[in-house]
């Protein structure tokens, strides 16, 4: 028996439950319609195809994961100290999900806001050796690289990023 679905949010919540339980790759329009108790055609009124559904799911997922990231920074915190806290925060927020979510939603990770946050904190860290920057090695590219590596560590299931932090500390700070 079909029931009336009142919003895209409700359909997205059910899609998230299916994807969380079975994986994003197992999510289908037919399975979603059945779980919502609506006709398959009704789902297409909200999402024209699976790609649009997965895009909406990814946006919702990453917005949840990154929702409070800008509240982690404390005045005077160094870049690598922030990064270690940030990684722990992401690891905890992603713990209910399989690490394959990063791979399955790759290409849909909204990195711009995070890279800008990294840039802001990098600029505020007065202990960074400024002589390391040059035409090839610029802060923005460095922050993109750091974000990519954080995501790779999360995807591999690493519980911490201590080794990565060690490398960054040796690169950024004069000893």
C-alpha positions as CSV (number, residue, x, y, z in Angstrom):
1,X,0.0,0.0,0.0
2,X,1.4,3.4,-1.1
3,X,1.6,6.2,1.4
4,X,2.1,9.9,0.5
5,X,5.6,11.1,0.8
6,X,5.6,14.8,1.7
7,X,9.1,15.9,1.1
8,X,12.5,15.3,-0.6
9,X,14.0,15.3,2.9
10,X,11.9,12.2,3.8
11,X,13.0,10.4,0.7
12,X,16.6,11.4,1.3
13,X,16.4,10.1,4.9
14,X,15.2,6.7,3.7
15,X,17.9,6.7,1.0
16,X,20.5,7.5,3.7
17,X,19.3,4.6,5.8
18,X,19.5,2.2,2.8
19,X,23.0,3.4,1.8
20,X,24.2,3.3,5.4
21,X,23.0,-0.3,5.9
22,X,23.8,-1.7,2.4
23,X,26.3,0.8,0.8
24,X,25.8,3.6,-1.6
25,X,26.3,1.2,-4.6
26,X,23.3,-0.9,-3.5
27,X,21.0,2.1,-3.4
28,X,18.5,2.0,-6.3
29,X,15.4,4.0,-7.2
30,X,13.3,0.8,-7.1
31,X,14.6,-0.1,-3.6
32,X,14.1,3.4,-2.4
33,X,10.5,3.6,-3.7
34,X,9.7,0.3,-2.0
35,X,11.2,1.4,1.3
36,X,9.2,4.7,1.1
37,X,6.0,2.8,0.2
38,X,5.5,4.8,-3.0
39,X,5.5,4.1,-6.7
40,X,8.9,4.1,-8.5
41,X,7.6,7.0,-10.7
42,X,7.0,9.1,-7.6
43,X,10.7,9.0,-6.7
44,X,11.5,10.3,-10.2
45,X,9.3,13.4,-9.4
46,X,11.9,14.2,-6.7
47,X,15.1,12.8,-8.4
48,X,15.3,12.4,-12.1
49,X,17.8,9.5,-11.9
50,X,20.0,7.6,-9.6
51,X,22.9,10.1,-10.2
52,X,20.8,13.0,-9.0
53,X,19.7,11.0,-5.9
54,X,23.3,10.0,-5.1
55,X,24.4,13.7,-5.6
56,X,21.7,14.8,-3.2
57,X,22.7,12.0,-0.7
58,X,26.4,13.0,-1.0
59,X,25.6,16.7,-0.4
60,X,23.5,15.8,2.6
61,X,26.1,13.4,4.0
62,X,29.1,15.8,3.6
63,X,27.1,18.7,5.0
64,X,26.5,16.6,8.1
65,X,30.1,15.5,8.3
66,X,31.6,19.0,7.9
67,X,28.8,20.8,9.7
68,X,30.8,22.0,12.8
69,X,34.4,21.9,11.4
70,X,34.9,25.6,11.7
71,X,34.2,25.5,15.5
72,X,37.2,23.3,16.1
73,X,39.8,26.0,15.9
74,X,40.9,27.7,19.1
75,X,42.9,31.0,19.1
76,X,46.6,30.3,19.1
77,X,46.3,26.8,17.9
78,X,48.9,25.8,15.4
79,X,48.1,24.3,12.0
80,X,49.2,20.8,12.8
81,X,47.5,20.8,16.2
82,X,44.3,21.9,14.5
83,X,44.7,19.2,11.8
84,X,45.1,16.5,14.4
85,X,41.9,17.6,16.2
86,X,40.2,18.0,12.8
87,X,41.1,14.4,11.8
88,X,39.8,13.0,15.1
89,X,36.6,15.0,14.6
90,X,36.1,13.6,11.1
91,X,37.0,10.1,12.2
92,X,34.4,10.2,15.0
93,X,31.7,11.7,12.8
94,X,32.3,9.1,10.1
95,X,32.5,6.1,12.4
96,X,28.9,5.0,11.9
97,X,29.6,4.7,8.2
98,X,31.7,2.3,6.3
99,X,35.0,3.8,5.0
100,X,33.9,3.0,1.5
101,X,31.6,5.9,1.6
102,X,34.5,8.2,0.9
103,X,35.4,6.2,-2.2
104,X,31.8,5.8,-3.3
105,X,31.0,9.5,-2.9
106,X,34.4,10.5,-4.3
107,X,34.1,13.5,-6.6
108,X,31.2,14.7,-4.6
109,X,33.3,15.8,-1.5
110,X,32.9,19.6,-1.0
111,X,36.5,20.4,-0.4
112,X,36.4,24.2,-1.1
113,X,35.1,25.2,2.4
114,X,37.6,23.0,4.1
115,X,40.5,24.1,2.0
116,X,39.6,27.7,2.8
117,X,39.4,26.8,6.6
118,X,42.9,25.2,6.3
119,X,44.2,28.4,4.5
120,X,42.8,30.6,7.3
121,X,44.5,28.5,10.0
122,X,47.7,28.2,8.1
123,X,47.8,32.1,7.8
124,X,47.2,32.5,11.5
125,X,50.0,30.1,12.5
126,X,53.0,32.5,13.1
127,X,55.4,29.6,13.8
128,X,55.3,28.3,10.2
129,X,58.6,28.9,8.3
130,X,57.5,31.2,5.6
131,X,60.6,30.6,3.5
132,X,59.2,27.2,2.4
133,X,56.6,28.8,0.1
134,X,57.6,29.5,-3.5
135,X,56.0,29.5,-7.0
136,X,55.7,25.7,-7.1
137,X,54.9,25.2,-3.4
138,X,52.0,27.6,-2.5
139,X,49.8,27.5,0.5
140,X,46.6,26.9,-1.4
141,X,48.0,23.8,-3.2
142,X,49.5,22.6,0.1
143,X,46.0,22.9,1.8
144,X,44.4,21.0,-1.1
145,X,47.1,18.3,-0.7
146,X,46.5,18.1,3.0
147,X,42.7,17.7,2.5
148,X,43.2,15.0,-0.1
149,X,45.5,13.1,2.3
150,X,43.1,13.4,5.2
151,X,40.4,11.9,3.1
152,X,42.7,9.1,1.9
153,X,43.6,8.3,5.6
154,X,40.0,8.2,6.5
155,X,39.2,6.0,3.6
156,X,41.9,3.6,4.6
157,X,40.4,3.4,8.1
158,X,43.3,5.0,10.0
159,X,42.2,5.9,13.5
160,X,44.7,8.8,13.7
161,X,46.9,10.8,11.4
162,X,49.9,11.1,13.7
163,X,52.5,10.1,11.1
164,X,51.1,12.6,8.6
165,X,51.2,15.3,11.3
166,X,54.9,14.4,12.0
167,X,55.7,14.9,8.3
168,X,53.9,18.2,8.2
169,X,55.6,19.4,11.3
170,X,59.0,18.7,9.9
171,X,58.0,20.5,6.7
172,X,56.3,23.6,8.2
173,X,58.3,24.4,11.3
174,X,61.9,25.2,11.9
175,X,63.5,23.0,14.5
